[in-house]
Amino acid sequence: MLTLNTIKAINKKVDSEDFLNLAKDAADCASASRINATQIRSIQNVVNSTQRFSEILNFIKSQTGRHYKEWKQLGPKLVSIMEKIDTDAESILQEKEKKDTQTKEEIPLKGEVRLALCRHWVKIFVAEFLYSNPKKGD
């Protein structure tokens, strides 16, 4: 279970300019690649329904393989962003360990932090995509 301090650290990261720019860049890439809104919403559905970060990566790679023509730019970009989210989760946990004197049981699992960051990121990504492509939202 995530502690209040961990949630605050996640929220701080989510509100950062860097995090928002990653979502906007990915949305622009999806728009340029002519990805349809259904495929973008599918990413959001996977992110919101899974309990494992690896399933998100597997879904992105699967979509890239199935729809290579459209996904050849977006797929690698999303994989790169997921890797950055993984690194961000690690840094949040390392910073938390420096500040807190919690027992191992109280330190949140990296997976929970990764999923929380990923879920926040994908909300921004989908909103940016749909905002910049209102016709594709139908």
C-alpha positions in Angstrom: 0.0 0.0 0.0 1.3 3.4 -0.9 2.0 5.8 2.0 1.0 9.4 2.0 4.6 10.6 1.4 4.9 8.3 -1.5 1.6 9.6 -3.0 3.0 13.1 -2.6 6.2 12.2 -4.4 4.2 10.6 -7.2 2.0 13.7 -7.5 5.0 15.9 -7.6 6.4 13.9 -10.5 3.1 13.9 -12.3 2.8 17.6 -12.0 6.3 18.2 -13.4 6.8 19.8 -16.8 8.9 16.9 -18.0 6.1 14.4 -17.3 3.5 16.5 -19.1 5.8 17.0 -22.1 6.3 13.3 -22.4 2.6 12.8 -22.7 2.2 15.7 -25.2 5.1 14.4 -27.4 3.6 10.9 -27.4 0.2 12.3 -28.3 1.7 14.3 -31.2 3.5 11.2 -32.4 0.3 9.2 -32.3 -1.5 12.0 -34.2 1.2 12.1 -36.9 1.1 8.3 -37.2 -2.6 8.4 -37.7 -3.3 6.1 -34.8 -7.1 5.9 -34.1 -8.7 6.8 -30.8 -9.8 3.1 -30.2 -6.2 2.0 -30.1 -5.3 4.9 -27.7 -8.1 4.0 -25.5 -7.0 0.4 -25.6 -3.7 1.4 -24.0 -5.6 3.2 -21.3 -7.8 0.2 -20.7 -4.7 -2.1 -20.3 -3.0 0.3 -18.0 -6.0 0.7 -15.8 -6.9 -2.9 -15.6 -3.5 -4.6 -15.1 -1.6 -5.3 -11.9 1.7 -5.9 -13.7 3.8 -3.3 -15.4 5.2 -5.9 -17.8 1.7 -6.4 -19.3 1.7 -2.8 -20.4 5.0 -3.2 -22.2 3.9 -6.5 -23.7 0.7 -4.8 -25.0 2.6 -1.9 -26.6 5.0 -4.3 -28.3 2.2 -6.5 -29.5 0.3 -3.5 -31.0 3.6 -2.3 -32.6 4.0 -5.8 -34.2 0.4 -6.1 -35.3 0.0 -2.5 -36.7 3.6 -1.8 -37.6 2.8 0.8 -40.3 1.0 3.0 -37.8 2.9 2.1 -34.7 6.5 2.1 -36.0 7.2 5.5 -34.4 4.8 5.4 -31.5 5.6 1.9 -30.2 9.3 2.6 -29.5 8.4 6.0 -28.1 5.9 4.4 -25.7 8.5 1.7 -24.7 11.0 4.5 -24.0 8.5 6.4 -21.9 7.6 3.2 -19.9 11.4 2.8 -19.2 11.5 6.4 -18.0 8.6 5.7 -15.7 10.4 2.7 -14.4 13.4 4.9 -13.6 11.2 7.5 -12.0 9.6 5.0 -9.8 13.0 3.7 -8.7 14.2 7.3 -7.9 11.0 8.0 -5.8 11.7 4.8 -3.8 15.4 5.6 -3.3 14.5 9.2 -2.1 11.9 7.8 0.2 14.4 5.3 1.7 16.8 8.2 2.4 14.2 10.3 4.2 12.3 7.7 6.1 13.3 5.2 8.7 10.6 2.7 7.7 10.8 -1.0 7.9 11.0 -3.1 4.7 7.3 -3.9 5.1 6.3 -0.2 5.0 8.4 0.7 2.0 6.0 0.6 -1.0 6.6 -1.9 -3.8 8.2 -0.5 -6.9 5.4 -2.1 -8.9 2.7 0.0 -7.2 4.7 3.2 -7.8 5.3 2.3 -11.5 1.6 1.6 -12.0 0.5 4.8 -10.3 2.9 6.8 -12.4 1.9 5.0 -15.6 -1.9 5.5 -14.9 -1.4 9.2 -14.3 0.7 9.5 -17.4 -1.7 7.6 -19.7 -4.6 9.9 -18.5 -2.6 12.9 -19.7 -1.6 11.2 -22.9 -5.1 10.2 -23.8 -6.5 13.6 -23.0 -3.8 15.3 -25.1 -4.4 12.9 -28.0 -8.2 13.4 -28.0 -7.9 17.1 -27.5 -5.7 17.5 -30.5 -7.7 15.0 -32.6 -11.4 15.7 -31.8 -12.6 13.9 -35.0 -10.7 10.8 -34.0 -12.5 10.7 -30.6 -15.8 9.6 -32.3 
